[in-house]
Amino acid sequence: MPTTMGQKLSYGDAGPHFMVTKGGDADLTYEDSDTAAFQLGKRYVSPATGITVLCTKPGLGRLLARGEQLEMLAAKKLPSSD
């Protein structure tokens, strides 16, 4: 089932919650993990599929699209105003 924009994803009471901000043609899967943490308000993207999610509740785990872990999206550098 493809992910759609506005879709809400939650993984248990203690797990992270997300909202899809850019959909794609892949399913997202969640794995429990003590090593990876999601940060509130950060966006995570799948380079292979283009799916982007926003973390609405922090938690531990791994979010995968087509078997590859989503990466935290870096902030865009804004030009300085003179």
C-alpha positions in Angstrom: 0.0 0.0 0.0 1.6 3.3 -1.0 2.0 6.1 1.6 -0.1 9.2 1.1 0.4 12.8 2.2 -1.3 13.5 5.5 -1.2 9.9 6.6 -0.5 9.5 10.3 1.7 6.6 11.5 2.0 5.5 15.1 4.0 2.7 16.6 2.6 1.9 20.0 2.2 4.1 23.0 5.9 4.4 23.8 7.0 4.4 20.1 7.4 7.3 17.8 4.6 8.9 15.8 4.9 10.5 12.3 2.9 12.3 9.7 3.7 11.8 6.0 4.5 15.1 4.3 5.4 13.7 0.9 4.0 10.3 -0.2 5.5 7.7 -2.4 5.0 4.2 -3.8 6.5 2.2 -1.0 5.4 0.9 2.4 7.0 2.1 5.6 8.0 -0.5 8.1 9.0 0.0 11.7 11.6 -2.0 13.7 12.3 -1.7 17.5 15.8 -0.5 18.2 17.6 1.0 21.2 20.3 2.6 19.1 18.3 5.0 16.8 16.2 7.8 18.1 13.7 10.0 16.3 13.6 13.7 17.3 10.5 15.8 17.7 9.9 18.2 14.8 12.6 16.7 12.5 11.9 15.4 9.0 13.1 12.1 7.8 13.4 11.2 4.1 14.0 8.0 2.0 16.4 8.9 -0.8 15.3 5.9 -2.9 11.5 6.6 -2.8 11.3 10.3 -1.9 8.9 9.7 1.0 9.2 12.3 3.7 7.8 12.1 7.2 7.6 14.6 10.1 8.2 13.2 13.7 5.3 14.3 15.9 6.3 12.2 18.9 9.9 11.2 19.6 10.9 7.6 20.3 13.3 4.8 19.6 13.4 2.6 16.6 14.1 2.4 12.9 11.8 3.4 10.0 12.4 1.6 6.7 11.3 2.1 3.2 12.1 -0.8 0.8 14.5 -2.1 3.5 16.6 1.1 3.7 16.5 3.3 6.8 15.1 6.8 6.5 17.7 9.6 7.0 17.2 12.9 8.9 16.7 15.7 6.5 19.3 18.5 7.0 18.1 22.1 7.4 18.4 24.2 4.3 21.0 26.9 4.5 19.4 30.3 4.0 21.2 33.1 2.2 22.4 35.9 4.5 20.6 39.3 4.2 22.9 42.2 3.8 
